[in-house]
């Protein structure tokens, strides 16, 4: 059996929903246990007091990246079946700015807002409500936004294409960048008072 | 075990796995980097080619980075070629260095040679490569000398008018099918270019 399982037909649609539920619960559990449901902890990142979010994100990125690379290399995973979202340069830059502003103001991102809402935090509930209102509003205004939404298309554009290096070299560079980032994050945190408690 | 030594061990593991990734280069089991499944998918979803009308719109709209490559011989190229095209025989195409920002559209007389060059370029790792489906013949039929039926619904009329405008942009002569039209200006070229190889 070669992964991705759903795409290669090893899972039925119903089974894939069941698998998604299990993975989703595990994801939420670990987000909450790592303290990511707390807006104070997340906002600490923007004041350079607590860089847990950065560390958790980059740990996840390099773990998944090395896993995908080596599973692909050993023939367990067909990397060409992994969906790579397309790039629309300017709309995604603007979207990133809106996302970042929302993240800094609320202290929550989409995943962590769901975790915060599930634990009964009112700020989490209001961020989730705002997120759905935004999705609905974008859907209703789509015909007006479409021109911008689809502007500056680049297709599936990846760092390997941009830098013209092999995927293996890029993997190594990202590992080194992440580890250097962890070191710098530790230095910044020890200069501040230390991680924010939940 | 102390926390710091666990962290050091994990960091070391990441560096080793990353460095090995850089050595092997590709996350694919066959290691060749030629993604045959992706090529087949592009063919099946018709992302491998453009139609003459699409190409004409790209030229008119000055699509950034567009390079049109005529793979026919120099006599055929001198006789007629698509505006803005450069001549490059297949053996040079497969060795040429293209920038990642460029969109390559290749065409031949019919379509076969350009399609074969497409496979070679995609296997070489170029991403933004297309061929003109029906070659020069399609360009002459659909852009330079399109047939526009006289009795059309209003929506079809809008489409036909845009094709007509596109044709005139390139100096073409759209034909009203049921009206008495003088001999099409490109009839001689069509007759000459037609019937030649792929």
Interface residues (C-beta under 8 A of the other chain):
Chain A: X62 X66 X68 X69 X70 X72 X73 X74 X75 X78 X79 X80 X81 X155 X156 X161 X162 X164 X166 X167 X168 X169 X171 X172 X174 X175 X176 X178 X179 X182
Chain B: X11 X14 X15 X17 X18 X19 X21 X22 X23 X24 X25 X26 X27 X28 X29 X31 X33 X35 X37 X38 X100 X127 X128
